[in-house]
Every structure is written in C-alpha cells, then in structure tokens.
C-alpha cells in the first residue's frame, strides 16, 4: 500500500469533534518524518476525496488557513460546527490539542501497523 493510501485510511478515522496533526498522521502511516508529505497529499488531492482535512492542524494546533481551504475561515467554521473550540492567538487560529486532540490507543496503532504491513 503506498503512502498516500495510508494517509487516506488514517485521515478517515479522525473522529468527529477531534483534531489530528500532520506528524501524528505520518507516524500512524509508519513514516514519522513525513509530516510535510501528509500536507502535500492533502493539498494535491493525492489522498483522494472525502478526507476530513479540516480536522488536521500543525503540531502546535494552528489551523492551515486560507491556503488550503476555499474560504479563509472555512476550516475554523467546520471545526466549530463539530464543537471544537478555536481561538485566535498571535500565531493564528488554534485548537487546544490537549482538549480536542485525537488520542489513539496502542490497539489503534497496532491495527494500522497490521493493515499497512499486508
């Protein structure tokens, strides 16, 4: 299974009302140093359609912003619609990952590992 299909499968599992980081997705895909490639996959459509890209933020919880979405505040509005609080900081709009971050269990990580090994 190629990296982009792995990204797709991991992203589709991000729960409603939660946020994940590019690095977290790369790690779950078995490529911990490929967080930029995750962003590329999403931006260029390499991971396919229907990905909840609005749930993906950087390592500090900062939203991607207008560059990745049709409207400057679309990601923010979509997260808020799911109940995720987004606040303005000097670095941009931010999600509190301690409160809204996607937490996987070791069983989840093992399931991805087995899926990608096949």
N, C-alpha and C positions, 0 to 999 in steps of 0.2 A: 504494500500500500504506500503510495507516495505521500510526501509531507503535506501537500495541500488537502488531500482526502482526510488525513489525520486531523488537520486544523478544522475541517468541516465537522467531523464527528465530535470533536471535543467542544467546539463552539455551540453546537446544537444541544448540548447537555447543560449549558449555563442556565441555572434556574431563573424563573420569573422573579423579579424583585431583587436580584443579586448582580454583582459586577465582578468581572474577572480581569486579570491583567494580561498583557501580551506575553510577558515572561512566564506566567502561570500556564498559559495555553501551550507555549513552546515546551515547557517542562513536561506537561502531560502527554505531549506528542513524542517524547523521547529525545528532544533536541533542545536542551536547556539554553543554548547560546543563540537560538534562532528567533528571538522575540521580534526583531525587525522584519524577518521573513513572514511572521504571522501578520504583521501590519500590511506588508506587501500583498499577501494572499487575499486579505480582506479588501484592500483598496482596489486591486486589479480584478477582483471577481474570480480569482483562481480557486477559492474555496467553495464556489458555487453560490446559488441563490438561497434566500430564506434564512441566512445566518443572522442571529440577533446581535449584530455588530454594535448596536447602541449600548450593550452591556459590557463592552470591552474598553478598558481605560489603561493609562500608563501605570507604572509601578507605584507612583505616589497618589493614584486615584484621580488624576487630572483627565478630563474629557478630551477627546480628539479634536473637537471643534468643527468649524465650518468646512475645513479642508476635506473632511471625509463624509460629510452629510449634505443633503440638498439645501438645507437652511442652517444658518449659524447656530440656532438654538435647538435644532431638532433632536440631537442626542439627549440634551438636558430634558426636554419635554417628554421624550419617550421613557426615560428613566423615572421621572417624577410620576408619570402615569402608572408606573408599576409600584409606586410607593417608596422609591429610593430618594432620599433627601440629597439635593445637590446645592452646594453653597459656593458663593463667589469668594475666591482668595486672590492674592496678588499674583499668583501663577495661572489663574484661570478657574473655570468651574471644576469643582472637586466633589468626589464621593468619599465618604468615610469607609474605607475598606475594612476597618475593624468591625463596623456595624453591618455593612452591606456586602462585604466580600464573599465570594463563593468559596466555601470550605469543603474540600473533598476528604473523604476518609482514605485510609490505606487500601481499603477494599476497592474504592473507585479507581485509585491509581493502578492497582493490580489488574483490574478489569481492562483499563486502557492498554496496559502493557501487553496483556494476553491478546487483545484484539489486534494490536498493531504487529505483533510477532507472527501472527498467522499468515 
